[in-house]
Amino acid sequence: MDLGIAGKVALVTAGSRGLGRATALALAGEGVRVMLSGRDASTLAATRSQVEAVGVEVDVRAGDVTDPGEPARLVGATVERFGGLDIVVANAGGPPPGRALDLSDEALDAALNANLMTSVRLVREALPHMRAAGWGRICCITSYTVKQPAPVLALSNTARTGLWAWIKTAAQDLAAESSGITLNMICPGPHATDRMKELGGAGVMGDPADFGSVVAFVCSAQAGSLNGSAVVVDGGSTLAL
């Protein structure tokens, strides 16, 4: 299937490894030009080479997207480099594990900033460019735990569920505008990434490349009616209805 997004411009944050990198490669495979963001310059350079090998334009920007000022700088750099912005994949590393009753105010503030506010800021900064073009696709990578909270991931459960509520509401606002812009959430279960190794994950893991292909479809021209949805990609591990 031709996804109808060849030549579009995508910004992928936390795009140098794991599910972010898999998403960038999937979009590049559809002919999308890509701006990659990440904190580690050397890892970004390696991923840039992989995307370039697909045969599309790519650029990178090293920085911490959890810095409140970075989303604006990142969107500005993308538009300056490519002349527009059509697709945003908002991704950020997950917070450390911990029990809900043991969390400090500082830990909660950090998790909410990284896994809720970062996406909100990226959406705010991207929307003017997408509205001007009359088309846009925004996907926020979160976690299957928005459907079934994990006992030892209290920070992630809290921040990501808050983001889900915001996305559901903001997507309704976009639909009322008839703007041609969609806003969705992609919720991965366990995949074979460094993050899962850090959490001690075991058992059957999803293929990051498969996950990237799902994101690419949600960003496609054919997915215009998919809006305000939480697409769970977990191999059937979530028991919640």
PyMOL commands that set and color helices and strands:
alter all, ss='L'
color gray80, all
select helices_A, chain A and resi 18-29+41-54+70-82+100-102+105-133+144-146+154-177+194-198+208-218+221-223
alter helices_A, ss='H'
color red, helices_A
select strands_A, chain A and resi 9-12+33-38+58-62+87-90+136-141+181-188+230-233
alter strands_A, ss='S'
color yellow, strands_A
deselect
rebuild
show_as cartoon
